[in-house]
Amino acid sequence: RVLYSLCMIVVESYKMKVVDVLYGSVNGNAEEIARRIHSELPQHSFESGKFQALCEFDSAGFANESTRGDALIIVTSTTGDGDLPANAMKFPRQLKKIKEVNPKALESLNYCVLGLGDTNYENFNNAARRVDKLLKGAGAKAFYYRGEADDGVGLESVVEPWLEGLYPALSELLLKSMENGKHDQAIKQNIDVAVEAEVKKMIMEEMLTGFEGLPVVLDPLVKLDVFSEIDFPENITYGPCLSEAVRDETVYEAAVVGARLLTDPELTDRRVWHMEVDLSESNVKYSPGDSIAIVVENVMEDIDFVVKHIEFP
């Protein structure tokens, strides 16, 4: 924690660094995770740069140091027989062309790769491994380890820890660039003041940890607005709870006939379940790799409990 906090002080002092995010996605999972990273960068004092598909590597200007960010994050899934997604297929040819024009074009590129795969299929995370290998072969430098998430047991068991370590790794990258003398000396002299203040803050937090009697303010989980018939706003409209893509004819009632916990509670707080649903009466046709959405009915006892404890005016 101390190292990360000190790194963040340096990051904020330097107003650091533009970070680009590229993705290769088939069903949207990789793109969604990439979008999440891109949107969270400012929260960690980094500037969000480009956000594009991996096939746009060349047209987005990554061959030129002046038109790319200070670091690149790539999130890609694997499809087919270990292939790159369609929106990343052109990447190897583009990289080869860049190397032919200028063999040293990517030597100053700092990058990392997060792969999404499934161990139920051969060539697990081959796309991410291939992208990583191609970039290293082009002279680029990985500043963070390659993540390999497994949809067979739950992507989040790898994705979340990988993301937790990503931002400290980006901060450490800035520290290294500072040591190489790439930043203004005057800013370095001001960091000591910020470091001292942060250390004092952390000491106070540690002293107060576990101290009984201190009030803890929690963020509200639910906000209810209650209107009478007189003051009910006319501009409020209501839509369906489900996505418009879900029609009545595609919603079926089905029973859960089997459930098995896949993760070990002693090793992780996350719960990943293998569940079996009886679709025999639904006439649903499906193929390996298809997914379903499950809408769980509320238990009436829970509904009654909530209603009972809500104090209406």
N, C-alpha and C positions, 0 to 999 in steps of 0.2 A: 504493500500500500504506500509506504514512504517513497519508494522509487518512482511509482506511478505518479504520485502527487508532485514530486519534484520535476518529473518530466512534463507534466501538464503546466507547471509554472513557466517552464522554458517555452512550451508551445504557445501559451498565451502571450508571453513577452515578445515573441517573434511574429505573432499574428499568422502562424504557420499555414503554410503549405497547402497547396491545392492537391486534392486527391481525386483521381479519376476512377470510375467503376465501369467495368464491362461485363457482359453476361452472355452465356450461351444456354438457351432454354428450350425445352420441348413442350412441357405442359404448363409452364409458368412458375414452377417452384423456384428455379434458379433466378429468374428475373425478379420475383417478389423479394427474395432474400437480398439480392443486389440492390433493389430499390430501398429496402430498409436500411442497408449500410449507407447508401448515398444520402438518405434523409437524416441519419443520425450523426453524420460527420460533424456538423456545426455544434452539436451538443458537447463534442469532445475537442472543441477549438480548432477544428480543421475546416477548410473551405471546400465545399462540394464542387467538383469539377465536372467533367464530361460524364454522361450516363447514356451508354449506347450498347448495341449488340456487338459481339466480338468480331463479326464479319465487317464491321466498319473501322477496324483498327487502322488501316492505311488511310482511308478518306478522312478520318478524324484527326490526322496529323501526328500520330504517335511516333513516326519516323524522325520527327524534328523535335529536339529538346525544347525549343522555344514555344512550341504549340501544344505541348502536353503538360500534365501536372507534375508534381514532385514525387508522386507515388501512384501506383496502379493496383487496383484490387479486381480480380477476375473471379466470377462465380459461374461455374458451368456444370451441366448435367451430362450424362452419357446416354446415348440412344443406340438402337440397333445392335450390331455386333461390336460394341465398344467404340462407336463412332461419335464424332462431334455432332451437336445439334445442327439443324439446317441453317440457323442464323449465326453459325460459327464455322461453317465448312470452308469458307474462303480464307480463314485466318492462316493456315499453314502456307498457302501459296503467296499470300501477301507478305508474310514474314521472310520467305525465301527471296522475294523480289527486293525487299528492303535491304537484305544482306548483300545481294548482288550489286546494288547501287552504292551502298556505303556499309562496309563490314563493321564499322564501329558506331553505327547510328544508335544502337540500343545499349551501349555499354554503360551509360549513366542512368538507365531506367531501373527503378526499384519497384518490385512487384511482389504480389503473393496470390495464391490460387486456393479457392475453396471448391471442392468437387462434391456433387450429389450423385450417388450411385445406389445400387441394390445388389447385395451379395447373393441374391437368388438367381442372378444372371451372370454369365461369363464376362470376363474382361471388366471386372469391377472398377469403376471410376477411371476407366482408361482415357476418357477425354481430358480430364483434369491432369492426369499424369503426362499425357502427350503435350498439352499446352505448356506445362511446367518445363518439360524437357526441351521443347522448341525455343522457349524464351531464354533458357540457360545457354543453349547452343548458339543463340544470337548475341550472347554477351551480357544480357540483362542479369540483375542480381536480385535474388529472393531475400526480402527483409524479414519474412515470417514463414513458418512452416506450412506445408501444403495440408489442408484439411480434407478428409475423406469421409463424408457422411454416408450412412447406410440406411436407406429407406426400409430395409428389411426389418430393422429393430427400432426405427424412429430417427428421423434426420436430426431432431433437436438435441439428441444425446451427444452429438459431435458439434453441431452448428453453434449452440449456445456457448459452450466453453471456448470454441475457436473465436467467436466474436468478443468474448470477454478479454482475451489476450491480444486481440488485433490492435486496439487503440493504444495500449502501452507500447506495443511494438512500433507503431507509427511515431509515438513520442520519442522512443529511443533512437529511431532513425534521424530525427531532428537533432538530438544530442550529438550524434556522430558527425553530422554535417557541421555543427557548431565547433566541435573539436578540430575539424579540418579547416577552420578559419573562413567559413563561407558567409558568416554573418557579421554585423557591425559590432565593433568592440565596445561601443558605448552601451549597447543593450546588455552585454554580458555583465557590466558593472552594476546594472540595476537589478539583476536577478537575485543577488544576495539578500536584498531587503525583502523581496517577495518570499524567498525560501525561509527566512527567519520567521516571518509572520505565519506561514503555513505550518511550520514545525510547532510553534506555540499553540496554534489551533488544534493540531492533532494531539498534543500533550493534554490539553484541556478535555478533549473528547474522550481520551483514554481514562482520565481521572474520574470522569462522570459516568463512565460505562458501568451499568449495574447498580448505580446509586439509587436506593429506594426513595420514593417520595417525589421524584421529578415528574411533572406531567408530560404525557406524550400525546401530541396532537396527530390524529390520523386523518387522512384524506377521506372525504365522504365517498361511499360506494354507490349510493343511490340518491338521486334528486327527484323529488315528487312535486309537481305543481298541481294544486287542487283549485278548480274553478267552479263557481256556481253557475246556474243557467243564465244569470243576468250578465256576469262579466266574462263569459266564455269567449275567447278570441275567435273572431270570424275567419282569420287567416290560417288557422291550424287545419291541416289536411292529414289524412291517414292513408297509408299504403299497405300492401300486403306484407306480412312478416317474412315470408319467404322471398327468395330471389324471383324476379319475373321469368327467369329461365325455367323455374319449376312450376309445372302446370298440375292441375288436379289429376290428370290422367297418368302422371308419372310419379305420384306419391302413393306408396303402398304401406299397409300395416304388416309388420313382420315381427317374429319373436326371436329373441336372443337365446340360442340353444347351447352356447358354449362360450366360456371366457377363461383366459389363462394369462397370468401376469408374466411378462417377458423380462422385465428388469428386476434387479436385486435391490430391495429396499435398503439393504445395508451398504450398498455402494453408491446409490444415487437417490435424490429426492423425487426424481421424475418417474412417472408411472406410464409404462407402455404395455398395452394389453393386446393379446390376440383374441379376437371375438368372431364367433360364428353366428350368422343370421340365416334363418329359414326363409328362403325366397320361393319355395316350391309352389305356392299359390299365387304368385305375382305375375307369372309368365314373363319375367324379366330375362332377356337374353344378354349375356355378357361374355367377354373374352379376357384372357389373362392380361393384367395390367390396367383393367378398367377400375374406376373408383365409384363409390356411392357416398351420398350425404345422408346422415342420420339425424332426424329431429326427434328428440326424446320428449315424451309427454311428462308434464309436471305431476308430481304426486299430490293428490288432493289434500292430504294432511299437511304438506308443506305450504300449499296455497292458503289453507285456513290459518296456519300459524302466522304467515306474513300479514294477512288481512287483519287478524286479531291484534297485532302489535303496531299497526299503523294508526296513528291518532289523526283522524280527519277533523277539521274544524266544524 
